[in-house]
Amino acid sequence: MKKLVALAFVALFSMSAMAQQVDLRRKINVSGSAEAEVTPDIIYIGISLKEYLKDNNSKKRVDITELENQLYNAVLKAGISKEDLMINNISSFNYATEKKKNPDFLASKQYRLKVSDLNKWNEIIGAVDPKGVAYTNIESYDYSKIESLKKELKIKALQAAKAKAAYMVEALGEKLGGVIDIQEINNEAYPQPMYRANAMMMKAESADAMGGAPVDLDFKKIKLNYQVNTVFEIK
């Protein structure tokens, strides 16, 4: 008899505990979103300079040092810090050794330039001998205030979700309670840069055919989109 009473007590306690775990609150599930587009203001450009022979004469060449000085002076003239121009390839340091081995060797160097304004880039590349430019390309880009923008958009997405939940509940004559759950969905996307020119990969021969004219660039904006799924209680 005592065993039956004990079993009944255990069963009753288990059922009571299960009942307490069931969430009987009335709820509403809604989503909210916010998005923004910004123009990149941090752009890293790769530049490759290469020696070339004047008029196909093997004895007359434009030295890499001359091309490098043109690039360096153009960067300073554009108001860009010299620290923002750096050698981008360790092999660029070895051209002197290669020249000793092979007198006909045409040295090349790769650089990485940080700019915030593409108009300045046009000024810079326009001041460098186009025949000495092997190619240029945009390596990466970013937005300097990206973290504060992300925070702002997440707040707006939450506010949009709450506003949506409020008018839906009030339409039924109810009142909105506190938030029960929040789930963040990250939809940010960094598009590839787009150009009005065929590509920013500017070969020396094509640049020469253009008379050294700078490439006209047109960036797509960075688009950030944040969405949240929320659960609110209905009072």
C-alpha positions in Angstrom: 0.0 0.0 0.0 2.8 2.3 0.9 4.4 1.6 -2.5 1.2 2.5 -4.3 0.9 5.8 -2.4 4.6 6.6 -3.2 4.1 5.8 -6.9 0.9 7.9 -7.1 2.8 10.8 -5.4 5.7 10.5 -7.9 3.3 10.5 -10.8 1.4 13.5 -9.5 4.6 15.4 -8.9 5.8 14.6 -12.5 2.5 15.8 -14.0 2.7 19.0 -12.0 6.3 19.7 -13.1 5.3 19.1 -16.8 2.4 21.5 -16.4 4.7 24.2 -15.1 7.1 23.8 -18.1 4.3 24.4 -20.6 4.3 28.1 -21.7 0.7 29.1 -21.6 1.4 32.7 -22.5 -0.3 34.1 -25.6 2.4 35.2 -28.1 2.9 36.9 -31.5 5.8 36.1 -33.9 6.9 39.0 -36.1 9.9 40.0 -38.1 11.5 43.4 -38.7 14.2 44.6 -41.1 16.3 47.6 -41.9 18.7 48.3 -44.7 21.1 50.9 -46.0 23.5 51.5 -48.8 26.8 53.3 -48.4 29.7 54.3 -50.7 33.0 52.6 -49.8 35.5 55.2 -48.4 38.4 52.8 -47.9 39.8 51.4 -51.1 42.9 49.2 -51.6 44.3 49.3 -55.1 47.0 47.0 -56.4 49.5 48.5 -58.9 52.1 46.7 -60.9 54.9 48.7 -62.5 57.2 47.1 -65.1 60.3 48.3 -66.9 60.0 48.5 -70.7 62.3 49.1 -73.6 62.2 52.4 -75.5 61.2 52.0 -79.1 62.0 48.3 -78.8 65.7 49.2 -78.3 67.3 46.6 -75.9 69.8 49.2 -74.8 67.4 51.9 -73.8 65.0 51.0 -71.0 62.8 52.9 -68.6 64.1 51.9 -65.2 61.8 50.6 -62.5 63.2 53.3 -60.1 62.0 56.1 -62.5 58.5 54.6 -62.6 58.5 54.1 -58.8 59.5 57.8 -58.3 56.6 58.9 -60.6 54.2 56.8 -58.5 55.6 58.0 -55.2 55.5 61.7 -56.2 52.0 61.4 -57.6 50.8 59.9 -54.3 52.3 62.7 -52.3 50.9 65.4 -54.7 47.4 63.9 -54.3 47.7 64.5 -50.5 47.9 60.8 -49.6 50.3 59.7 -46.8 53.4 57.9 -48.0 52.5 55.2 -45.4 49.5 54.4 -47.5 51.7 53.2 -50.4 53.5 50.0 -49.7 55.2 47.2 -51.6 52.8 44.4 -52.1 55.0 41.5 -53.1 58.2 40.2 -51.5 59.6 39.3 -55.0 59.7 43.0 -55.7 62.7 43.2 -53.5 64.7 40.7 -55.5 64.8 42.5 -58.9 68.4 43.7 -58.3 69.6 40.1 -57.9 67.8 39.0 -61.1 69.3 41.9 -63.1 72.8 40.7 -62.1 72.0 37.2 -63.4 70.3 38.5 -66.6 71.1 41.9 -68.0 68.0 41.8 -70.2 65.8 41.2 -67.3 62.9 43.6 -67.1 62.1 44.3 -63.4 58.6 44.7 -62.0 57.2 45.8 -58.7 53.8 45.5 -57.1 52.4 48.0 -54.8 49.3 48.4 -52.6 47.7 51.9 -52.3 45.0 52.9 -49.8 42.8 55.7 -51.0 39.5 57.2 -49.9 38.6 59.0 -53.1 38.7 57.5 -56.5 39.2 60.9 -58.1 42.6 61.0 -56.4 43.4 57.6 -57.9 42.7 59.0 -61.4 45.1 61.8 -60.7 47.8 59.4 -59.5 47.6 56.9 -62.3 47.5 59.7 -64.9 50.9 61.0 -63.6 52.6 57.6 -64.2 54.1 56.6 -67.5 51.3 54.4 -69.0 53.8 52.1 -70.7 55.3 51.3 -67.3 51.9 50.2 -65.8 51.5 46.5 -66.2 48.1 46.5 -64.6 46.0 47.9 -61.7 43.2 46.3 -59.8 41.0 46.9 -56.8 42.0 44.4 -54.1 39.4 45.2 -51.4 37.3 48.0 -50.0 35.4 48.9 -46.9 33.4 51.6 -45.1 35.1 53.3 -42.2 31.9 53.6 -40.0 30.6 50.1 -40.8 30.3 48.9 -37.2 28.3 51.9 -36.0 26.1 51.5 -39.1 25.5 47.8 -38.3 24.4 48.7 -34.7 22.1 51.4 -36.0 20.4 49.0 -38.5 19.9 46.2 -35.9 18.2 48.7 -33.6 15.9 49.9 -36.4 15.1 46.3 -37.3 14.0 45.6 -33.7 12.0 48.8 -33.6 10.3 47.8 -36.8 9.4 44.4 -35.4 8.0 45.9 -32.2 5.9 48.5 -34.2 4.5 45.7 -36.4 3.6 43.5 -33.4 2.0 46.5 -31.6 -0.4 47.5 -34.4 -1.3 43.9 -35.2 -2.2 43.2 -31.6 -4.0 46.5 -31.1 -6.1 45.8 -34.2 -7.6 42.9 -32.1 -8.2 45.0 -29.1 -5.3 43.5 -27.2 -2.1 45.0 -25.7 1.5 44.1 -26.5 3.6 42.7 -23.7 7.4 42.3 -23.4 9.7 40.6 -25.8 10.2 36.8 -25.2 12.7 35.9 -27.9 14.9 37.6 -30.5 16.7 35.9 -33.4 19.1 37.9 -35.6 19.4 37.1 -39.3 22.4 38.7 -41.0 21.9 39.5 -44.7 24.8 41.9 -45.3 26.4 41.7 -48.7 29.6 43.2 -50.2 29.1 43.5 -53.9 32.1 43.3 -56.3 33.2 46.7 -57.5 31.8 47.7 -60.9 33.5 50.0 -63.5 32.4 52.1 -66.4 35.6 50.9 -68.1 35.8 47.4 -69.4 37.7 46.5 -66.2 40.2 48.2 -63.9 42.8 45.7 -65.1 44.5 48.3 -67.2 47.2 46.7 -69.5 50.1 48.9 -70.5 49.3 48.6 -74.2 45.7 49.6 -73.8 46.6 52.5 -71.5 49.1 53.7 -74.1 46.4 53.5 -76.7 44.3 55.7 -74.5 47.1 58.3 -74.3 47.5 57.6 -70.6 43.9 58.7 -69.8 42.8 57.6 -66.4 40.2 54.9 -66.0 36.8 56.1 -65.1 35.5 54.0 -62.2 32.1 53.7 -60.8 31.6 51.7 -57.5 28.5 49.8 -56.5 27.5 50.7 -53.0 27.8 48.4 -50.0 24.4 47.2 -49.1 23.6 46.1 -45.6 20.4 44.4 -44.6 19.5 43.1 -41.2 16.4 41.1 -40.2 15.2 40.0 -36.8 12.6 37.4 -35.9 10.9 38.3 -32.6 8.4 36.8 -30.2 6.3 39.2 -28.1 3.8 38.4 -25.3 0.2 39.4 -25.7 -1.2 40.8 -22.5 
